[in-house]
Amino acid sequence: MRISVIAATALLALSGAGYYAYAQTREQPQQTERSPGALERLRNWVMDQGGTERAFDNQYWDNHEPGLYVEARTGEALFVSTDKYDSGSGWPSFTRPVDPNNIILREDYTMGMRRIEVRSRRGDAHLGHVFDDGPRGSGGQRFCINSCAIRFIPRAEMEAQGYGRYLALVDAEHVR
């Protein structure tokens, strides 16, 4: 009798969790479409409504080029390629921001858990979350960022686009 009560409780909890997960994701724009309009809809959903794009199905998760990552709308400098690493999460992950003053960290209790949201300071847009499971030798943080919320500027174009002051950080060997 006790086992059937436990099994029934587990089944009820799991079915409720499935409904909760569906309710959290049903408004997500389709990511299979690759048109500029689809990217803009996804960007608006992520940056304005706190959404999350799909893992391993985004532009920068596997980018290894040297350069600078800026906020997609404002151009605010956020992360450099020398602080990017492969976390295995499927999203671009960084050990630290280029300037802590360019981001805002807020407690976030969506999805039934406590997380720390990362927002751009000037644009006040949702970028992703920061977790304490990053590389210990680099401070232990993992800034897990949505690709659609950032724009990548290759090293060769940084000076021309007004980001020359960050070249030394891009050229550095993880020494900050």
FIKOLZA-1660 file (N, C-alpha, C; in steps of 0.1 Angstrom, whole numbers, plus 5000, padded with zeros to 4 digits):
% residues 176
   i   px   py   pz ch aa at
   1 5008 4988 5000  A  M  N
   1 5000 5000 5000  A  M CA
   1 5009 5012 5000  A  M  C
   2 5019 5013 5008  A  R  N
   2 5028 5024 5009  A  R CA
   2 5035 5027 4996  A  R  C
   3 5039 5017 4989  A  I  N
   3 5046 5019 4976  A  I CA
   3 5036 5025 4966  A  I  C
   4 5024 5021 4966  A  S  N
   4 5014 5027 4956  A  S CA
   4 5011 5041 4959  A  S  C
   5 5011 5045 4972  A  V  N
   5 5009 5059 4975  A  V CA
   5 5021 5068 4971  A  V  C
   6 5033 5062 4973  A  I  N
   6 5045 5069 4968  A  I CA
   6 5045 5070 4953  A  I  C
   7 5042 5060 4946  A  A  N
   7 5042 5060 4932  A  A CA
   7 5032 5070 4926  A  A  C
   8 5020 5070 4932  A  A  N
   8 5009 5079 4928  A  A CA
   8 5014 5094 4930  A  A  C
   9 5020 5096 4942  A  T  N
   9 5025 5110 4945  A  T CA
   9 5035 5114 4935  A  T  C
  10 5045 5105 4932  A  A  N
  10 5055 5108 4922  A  A CA
  10 5050 5111 4908  A  A  C
  11 5040 5103 4904  A  L  N
  11 5034 5105 4891  A  L CA
  11 5027 5118 4890  A  L  C
  12 5019 5122 4901  A  L  N
  12 5013 5134 4901  A  L CA
  12 5022 5146 4901  A  L  C
  13 5033 5145 4908  A  A  N
  13 5043 5156 4908  A  A CA
  13 5050 5157 4895  A  A  C
  14 5053 5146 4888  A  L  N
  14 5059 5147 4875  A  L CA
  14 5050 5152 4864  A  L  C
  15 5038 5148 4865  A  S  N
  15 5028 5154 4855  A  S CA
  15 5026 5169 4857  A  S  C
  16 5026 5173 4869  A  G  N
  16 5025 5187 4872  A  G CA
  16 5037 5195 4868  A  G  C
  17 5049 5189 4869  A  A  N
  17 5061 5195 4865  A  A CA
  17 5061 5197 4850  A  A  C
  18 5056 5187 4843  A  G  N
  18 5056 5187 4828  A  G CA
  18 5047 5199 4824  A  G  C
  19 5035 5200 4830  A  Y  N
  19 5026 5211 4827  A  Y CA
  19 5033 5225 4830  A  Y  C
  20 5040 5226 4841  A  Y  N
  20 5047 5238 4845  A  Y CA
  20 5057 5242 4834  A  Y  C
  21 5065 5232 4830  A  A  N
  21 5075 5234 4820  A  A CA
  21 5069 5239 4807  A  A  C
  22 5058 5232 4803  A  Y  N
  22 5051 5236 4791  A  Y CA
  22 5046 5251 4792  A  Y  C
  23 5040 5254 4803  A  A  N
  23 5035 5268 4805  A  A CA
  23 5046 5278 4804  A  A  C
  24 5058 5275 4808  A  Q  N
  24 5069 5284 4807  A  Q CA
  24 5075 5286 4793  A  Q  C
  25 5073 5276 4784  A  T  N
  25 5079 5277 4771  A  T CA
  25 5070 5278 4759  A  T  C
  26 5057 5278 4761  A  R  N
  26 5047 5278 4750  A  R CA
  26 5047 5291 4742  A  R  C
  27 5052 5302 4747  A  E  N
  27 5052 5314 4740  A  E CA
  27 5065 5317 4733  A  E  C
  28 5074 5308 4733  A  Q  N
  28 5087 5309 4727  A  Q CA
  28 5086 5310 4712  A  Q  C
  29 5092 5320 4705  A  P  N
  29 5091 5320 4690  A  P CA
  29 5099 5308 4685  A  P  C
  30 5095 5303 4673  A  Q  N
  30 5102 5292 4667  A  Q CA
  30 5116 5296 4663  A  Q  C
  31 5126 5288 4666  A  Q  N
  31 5140 5291 4663  A  Q CA
  31 5144 5284 4650  A  Q  C
  32 5136 5276 4644  A  T  N
  32 5141 5270 4632  A  T CA
  32 5141 5279 4620  A  T  C
  33 5132 5289 4620  A  E  N
  33 5132 5299 4610  A  E CA
  33 5144 5308 4611  A  E  C
  34 5151 5311 4600  A  R  N
  34 5164 5319 4601  A  R CA
  34 5163 5333 4595  A  R  C
  35 5151 5338 4592  A  S  N
  35 5150 5351 4586  A  S CA
  35 5153 5362 4596  A  S  C
  36 5156 5374 4591  A  P  N
  36 5159 5385 4601  A  P CA
  36 5147 5388 4609  A  P  C
  37 5135 5387 4604  A  G  N
  37 5123 5389 4612  A  G CA
  37 5121 5379 4624  A  G  C
  38 5125 5367 4621  A  A  N
  38 5124 5356 4631  A  A CA
  38 5135 5359 4642  A  A  C
  39 5147 5364 4638  A  L  N
  39 5157 5367 4648  A  L CA
  39 5152 5379 4657  A  L  C
  40 5146 5389 4650  A  E  N
  40 5141 5400 4658  A  E CA
  40 5130 5396 4668  A  E  C
  41 5121 5388 4664  A  R  N
  41 5111 5383 4673  A  R CA
  41 5117 5375 4685  A  R  C
  42 5127 5367 4682  A  L  N
  42 5134 5359 4693  A  L CA
  42 5141 5369 4702  A  L  C
  43 5148 5379 4696  A  R  N
  43 5155 5389 4704  A  R CA
  43 5146 5396 4713  A  R  C
  44 5135 5401 4708  A  N  N
  44 5125 5408 4716  A  N CA
  44 5120 5399 4727  A  N  C
  45 5117 5387 4724  A  W  N
  45 5112 5378 4735  A  W CA
  45 5122 5376 4746  A  W  C
  46 5135 5374 4742  A  V  N
  46 5145 5371 4752  A  V CA
  46 5148 5384 4759  A  V  C
  47 5151 5395 4752  A  M  N
  47 5156 5407 4759  A  M CA
  47 5145 5415 4767  A  M  C
  48 5133 5414 4761  A  D  N
  48 5122 5422 4768  A  D CA
  48 5113 5414 4777  A  D  C
  49 5112 5401 4775  A  Q  N
  49 5104 5392 4783  A  Q CA
  49 5111 5382 4791  A  Q  C
  50 5125 5382 4791  A  G  N
  50 5133 5373 4799  A  G CA
  50 5133 5359 4794  A  G  C
  51 5131 5357 4781  A  G  N
  51 5131 5344 4775  A  G CA
  51 5145 5338 4774  A  G  C
  52 5146 5326 4770  A  T  N
  52 5158 5319 4768  A  T CA
  52 5158 5312 4755  A  T  C
  53 5168 5314 4746  A  E  N
  53 5169 5307 4733  A  E CA
  53 5173 5293 4736  A  E  C
  54 5171 5284 4726  A  R  N
  54 5175 5270 4727  A  R CA
  54 5190 5268 4728  A  R  C
  55 5194 5259 4736  A  A  N
  55 5208 5255 4737  A  A CA
  55 5213 5249 4724  A  A  C
  56 5225 5251 4720  A  F  N
  56 5231 5246 4708  A  F CA
  56 5225 5250 4695  A  F  C
  57 5215 5259 4696  A  D  N
  57 5208 5263 4684  A  D CA
  57 5208 5279 4684  A  D  C
  58 5220 5284 4685  A  N  N
  58 5222 5299 4686  A  N CA
  58 5235 5302 4680  A  N  C
  59 5237 5315 4676  A  Q  N
  59 5248 5319 4668  A  Q CA
  59 5262 5318 4674  A  Q  C
  60 5263 5321 4687  A  Y  N
  60 5277 5322 4693  A  Y CA
  60 5281 5311 4702  A  Y  C
  61 5273 5301 4705  A  W  N
  61 5277 5291 4715  A  W CA
  61 5290 5285 4711  A  W  C
  62 5293 5283 4698  A  D  N
  62 5305 5277 4694  A  D CA
  62 5315 5286 4686  A  D  C
  63 5314 5299 4689  A  N  N
  63 5322 5309 4682  A  N CA
  63 5336 5309 4689  A  N  C
  64 5347 5308 4682  A  H  N
  64 5360 5308 4688  A  H CA
  64 5369 5319 4683  A  H  C
  65 5363 5328 4675  A  E  N
  65 5371 5340 4670  A  E CA
  65 5374 5350 4680  A  E  C
  66 5386 5356 4679  A  P  N
  66 5389 5367 4688  A  P CA
  66 5380 5380 4685  A  P  C
  67 5375 5386 4696  A  G  N
  67 5367 5398 4694  A  G CA
  67 5360 5402 4706  A  G  C
  68 5350 5410 4704  A  L  N
  68 5343 5416 4715  A  L CA
  68 5328 5413 4713  A  L  C
  69 5321 5410 4724  A  Y  N
  69 5306 5408 4724  A  Y CA
  69 5300 5420 4731  A  Y  C
  70 5290 5426 4723  A  V  N
  70 5284 5439 4728  A  V CA
  70 5269 5436 4729  A  V  C
  71 5262 5444 4736  A  E  N
  71 5247 5443 4737  A  E CA
  71 5241 5445 4723  A  E  C
  72 5232 5437 4719  A  A  N
  72 5227 5437 4705  A  A CA
  72 5220 5450 4701  A  A  C
  73 5214 5457 4710  A  R  N
  73 5207 5469 4707  A  R CA
  73 5215 5482 4709  A  R  C
  74 5222 5483 4721  A  T  N
  74 5229 5495 4725  A  T CA
  74 5243 5495 4721  A  T  C
  75 5249 5484 4718  A  G  N
  75 5264 5483 4715  A  G CA
  75 5273 5484 4727  A  G  C
  76 5267 5484 4739  A  E  N
  76 5274 5484 4751  A  E CA
  76 5284 5472 4752  A  E  C
  77 5297 5475 4755  A  A  N
  77 5307 5464 4756  A  A CA
  77 5304 5455 4768  A  A  C
  78 5303 5442 4765  A  L  N
  78 5299 5433 4776  A  L CA
  78 5310 5422 4779  A  L  C
  79 5315 5415 4769  A  F  N
  79 5324 5404 4771  A  F CA
  79 5335 5404 4761  A  F  C
  80 5347 5399 4764  A  V  N
  80 5357 5397 4754  A  V CA
  80 5359 5382 4752  A  V  C
  81 5364 5379 4740  A  S  N
  81 5366 5365 4736  A  S CA
  81 5376 5357 4745  A  S  C
  82 5385 5364 4751  A  T  N
  82 5395 5357 4760  A  T CA
  82 5389 5353 4773  A  T  C
  83 5377 5358 4776  A  D  N
  83 5370 5353 4788  A  D CA
  83 5359 5343 4785  A  D  C
  84 5357 5339 4772  A  K  N
  84 5347 5330 4767  A  K CA
  84 5353 5316 4768  A  K  C
  85 5345 5306 4772  A  Y  N
  85 5349 5292 4773  A  Y CA
  85 5338 5283 4770  A  Y  C
  86 5341 5271 4767  A  D  N
  86 5331 5261 4764  A  D CA
  86 5326 5254 4777  A  D  C
  87 5314 5258 4781  A  S  N
  87 5309 5253 4794  A  S CA
  87 5301 5240 4792  A  S  C
  88 5299 5237 4779  A  G  N
  88 5291 5225 4776  A  G CA
  88 5276 5227 4777  A  G  C
  89 5272 5240 4780  A  S  N
  89 5258 5243 4782  A  S CA
  89 5250 5245 4769  A  S  C
  90 5257 5249 4758  A  G  N
  90 5251 5252 4745  A  G CA
  90 5248 5267 4744  A  G  C
  91 5252 5275 4753  A  W  N
  91 5251 5290 4752  A  W CA
  91 5265 5296 4753  A  W  C
  92 5267 5308 4748  A  P  N
  92 5280 5314 4750  A  P CA
  92 5282 5316 4765  A  P  C
  93 5293 5312 4770  A  S  N
  93 5296 5313 4785  A  S CA
  93 5309 5321 4787  A  S  C
  94 5309 5330 4796  A  F  N
  94 5321 5338 4799  A  F CA
  94 5324 5338 4814  A  F  C
  95 5336 5340 4817  A  T  N
  95 5340 5340 4832  A  T CA
  95 5338 5353 4839  A  T  C
  96 5337 5364 4831  A  R  N
  96 5335 5377 4837  A  R CA
  96 5331 5387 4826  A  R  C
  97 5325 5398 4830  A  P  N
  97 5321 5409 4820  A  P CA
  97 5334 5417 4818  A  P  C
  98 5334 5424 4806  A  V  N
  98 5345 5433 4803  A  V CA
  98 5346 5445 4813  A  V  C
  99 5335 5449 4818  A  D  N
  99 5334 5460 4828  A  D CA
  99 5321 5457 4837  A  D  C
 100 5323 5454 4849  A  P  N
 100 5312 5450 4858  A  P CA
 100 5301 5462 4859  A  P  C
 101 5305 5474 4856  A  N  N
 101 5296 5485 4856  A  N CA
 101 5287 5485 4844  A  N  C
 102 5289 5477 4834  A  N  N
 102 5281 5476 4822  A  N CA
 102 5269 5466 4823  A  N  C
 103 5269 5459 4835  A  I  N
 103 5258 5449 4837  A  I CA
 103 5251 5452 4850  A  I  C
 104 5239 5447 4851  A  I  N
 104 5231 5447 4864  A  I CA
 104 5228 5432 4867  A  I  C
 105 5230 5429 4880  A  L  N
 105 5227 5415 4884  A  L CA
 105 5214 5416 4893  A  L  C
 106 5204 5408 4890  A  R  N
 106 5192 5408 4898  A  R CA
 106 5188 5394 4902  A  R  C
 107 5182 5393 4914  A  E  N
 107 5176 5380 4917  A  E CA
 107 5164 5377 4908  A  E  C
 108 5163 5364 4905  A  D  N
 108 5153 5360 4895  A  D CA
 108 5147 5347 4901  A  D  C
 109 5134 5346 4904  A  Y  N
 109 5127 5335 4909  A  Y CA
 109 5118 5328 4899  A  Y  C
 110 5120 5330 4887  A  T  N
 110 5112 5323 4877  A  T CA
 110 5116 5309 4876  A  T  C
 111 5109 5300 4870  A  M  N
 111 5112 5286 4868  A  M CA
 111 5113 5279 4881  A  M  C
 112 5107 5284 4892  A  G  N
 112 5107 5277 4904  A  G CA
 112 5120 5276 4912  A  G  C
 113 5130 5285 4909  A  M  N
 113 5143 5284 4915  A  M CA
 113 5148 5298 4916  A  M  C
 114 5159 5300 4925  A  R  N
 114 5165 5312 4926  A  R CA
 114 5177 5312 4917  A  R  C
 115 5178 5323 4908  A  R  N
 115 5189 5325 4899  A  R CA
 115 5193 5339 4899  A  R  C
 116 5204 5342 4893  A  I  N
 116 5209 5356 4892  A  I CA
 116 5208 5360 4878  A  I  C
 117 5199 5369 4874  A  E  N
 117 5197 5374 4861  A  E CA
 117 5208 5384 4857  A  E  C
 118 5213 5384 4845  A  V  N
 118 5222 5394 4840  A  V CA
 118 5215 5403 4830  A  V  C
 119 5216 5416 4833  A  R  N
 119 5209 5426 4824  A  R CA
 119 5220 5436 4819  A  R  C
 120 5217 5442 4808  A  S  N
 120 5226 5453 4803  A  S CA
 120 5222 5466 4811  A  S  C
 121 5232 5473 4815  A  R  N
 121 5229 5485 4823  A  R CA
 121 5222 5496 4814  A  R  C
 122 5228 5499 4803  A  R  N
 122 5222 5510 4795  A  R CA
 122 5209 5506 4789  A  R  C
 123 5208 5494 4783  A  G  N
 123 5196 5490 4776  A  G CA
 123 5186 5483 4786  A  G  C
 124 5190 5480 4798  A  D  N
 124 5181 5473 4808  A  D CA
 124 5174 5461 4801  A  D  C
 125 5182 5453 4794  A  A  N
 125 5176 5442 4787  A  A CA
 125 5182 5429 4793  A  A  C
 126 5173 5419 4793  A  H  N
 126 5177 5406 4798  A  H CA
 126 5187 5400 4788  A  H  C
 127 5199 5395 4794  A  L  N
 127 5209 5389 4786  A  L CA
 127 5210 5374 4789  A  L  C
 128 5209 5370 4802  A  G  N
 128 5210 5356 4806  A  G CA
 128 5211 5355 4821  A  G  C
 129 5219 5346 4826  A  H  N
 129 5221 5344 4840  A  H CA
 129 5235 5341 4843  A  H  C
 130 5239 5343 4856  A  V  N
 130 5252 5340 4861  A  V CA
 130 5251 5329 4871  A  V  C
 131 5260 5319 4870  A  F  N
 131 5260 5308 4879  A  F CA
 131 5274 5306 4886  A  F  C
 132 5274 5299 4897  A  D  N
 132 5287 5297 4904  A  D CA
 132 5294 5284 4900  A  D  C
 133 5292 5280 4888  A  D  N
 133 5298 5267 4884  A  D CA
 133 5309 5269 4873  A  D  C
 134 5314 5281 4872  A  G  N
 134 5325 5284 4862  A  G CA
 134 5338 5279 4866  A  G  C
 135 5348 5281 4858  A  P  N
 135 5362 5277 4861  A  P CA
 135 5367 5283 4874  A  P  C
 136 5371 5275 4883  A  R  N
 136 5376 5280 4896  A  R CA
 136 5388 5290 4894  A  R  C
 137 5397 5287 4885  A  G  N
 137 5409 5295 4883  A  G CA
 137 5406 5309 4877  A  G  C
 138 5394 5311 4873  A  S  N
 138 5389 5324 4867  A  S CA
 138 5379 5330 4876  A  S  C
 139 5377 5327 4888  A  G  N
 139 5367 5333 4897  A  G CA
 139 5355 5324 4900  A  G  C
 140 5353 5313 4892  A  G  N
 140 5342 5304 4895  A  G CA
 140 5329 5308 4890  A  G  C
 141 5328 5319 4882  A  Q  N
 141 5315 5323 4877  A  Q CA
 141 5313 5319 4862  A  Q  C
 142 5301 5316 4858  A  R  N
 142 5297 5313 4844  A  R CA
 142 5286 5323 4840  A  R  C
 143 5289 5332 4832  A  F  N
 143 5279 5341 4827  A  F CA
 143 5274 5335 4814  A  F  C
 144 5262 5329 4815  A  C  N
 144 5255 5322 4805  A  C CA
 144 5246 5331 4797  A  C  C
 145 5249 5335 4785  A  I  N
 145 5243 5346 4778  A  I CA
 145 5236 5341 4765  A  I  C
 146 5224 5346 4762  A  N  N
 146 5217 5343 4750  A  N CA
 146 5224 5350 4738  A  N  C
 147 5227 5342 4728  A  S  N
 147 5233 5348 4716  A  S CA
 147 5225 5359 4710  A  S  C
 148 5212 5358 4709  A  C  N
 148 5204 5368 4703  A  C CA
 148 5204 5382 4710  A  C  C
 149 5209 5382 4723  A  A  N
 149 5210 5394 4731  A  A CA
 149 5223 5401 4729  A  A  C
 150 5232 5395 4722  A  I  N
 150 5246 5401 4720  A  I CA
 150 5249 5401 4705  A  I  C
 151 5259 5409 4702  A  R  N
 151 5264 5410 4688  A  R CA
 151 5279 5409 4689  A  R  C
 152 5285 5401 4680  A  F  N
 152 5300 5399 4681  A  F CA
 152 5307 5408 4671  A  F  C
 153 5317 5414 4675  A  I  N
 153 5326 5423 4667  A  I CA
 153 5339 5416 4666  A  I  C
 154 5343 5411 4654  A  P  N
 154 5356 5405 4652  A  P CA
 154 5367 5414 4655  A  P  C
 155 5378 5409 4660  A  R  N
 155 5390 5417 4664  A  R CA
 155 5394 5427 4653  A  R  C
 156 5394 5422 4640  A  A  N
 156 5398 5431 4629  A  A CA
 156 5389 5443 4627  A  A  C
 157 5377 5443 4632  A  E  N
 157 5367 5454 4630  A  E CA
 157 5365 5462 4642  A  E  C
 158 5372 5459 4653  A  M  N
 158 5369 5466 4666  A  M CA
 158 5373 5481 4665  A  M  C
 159 5385 5484 4660  A  E  N
 159 5389 5498 4659  A  E CA
 159 5380 5506 4650  A  E  C
 160 5376 5501 4639  A  A  N
 160 5367 5508 4629  A  A CA
 160 5353 5510 4635  A  A  C
 161 5349 5501 4644  A  Q  N
 161 5336 5503 4650  A  Q CA
 161 5336 5510 4663  A  Q  C
 162 5348 5516 4667  A  G  N
 162 5348 5524 4679  A  G CA
 162 5351 5516 4692  A  G  C
 163 5356 5504 4691  A  Y  N
 163 5359 5496 4703  A  Y CA
 163 5374 5493 4704  A  Y  C
 164 5383 5502 4699  A  G  N
 164 5397 5500 4699  A  G CA
 164 5403 5499 4713  A  G  C
 165 5396 5506 4723  A  R  N
 165 5401 5506 4737  A  R CA
 165 5401 5492 4743  A  R  C
 166 5394 5482 4737  A  Y  N
 166 5392 5469 4742  A  Y CA
 166 5402 5459 4735  A  Y  C
 167 5410 5464 4725  A  L  N
 167 5419 5455 4718  A  L CA
 167 5429 5448 4727  A  L  C
 168 5434 5455 4737  A  A  N
 168 5444 5449 4746  A  A CA
 168 5438 5437 4754  A  A  C
 169 5425 5438 4757  A  L  N
 169 5418 5427 4764  A  L CA
 169 5416 5415 4755  A  L  C
 170 5413 5418 4743  A  V  N
 170 5411 5407 4733  A  V CA
 170 5425 5400 4730  A  V  C
 171 5435 5408 4730  A  D  N
 171 5449 5402 4727  A  D CA
 171 5455 5396 4739  A  D  C
 172 5450 5398 4751  A  A  N
 172 5456 5393 4763  A  A CA
 172 5454 5378 4764  A  A  C
 173 5462 5372 4772  A  E  N
 173 5462 5357 4775  A  E CA
 173 5455 5354 4788  A  E  C
 174 5442 5356 4790  A  H  N
 174 5435 5353 4803  A  H CA
 174 5442 5358 4815  A  H  C
 175 5448 5370 4815  A  V  N
 175 5456 5375 4826  A  V CA
 175 5449 5386 4834  A  V  C
 176 5437 5389 4831  A  R  N
 176 5431 5400 4838  A  R CA
 176 5428 5397 4853  A  R  C
% end
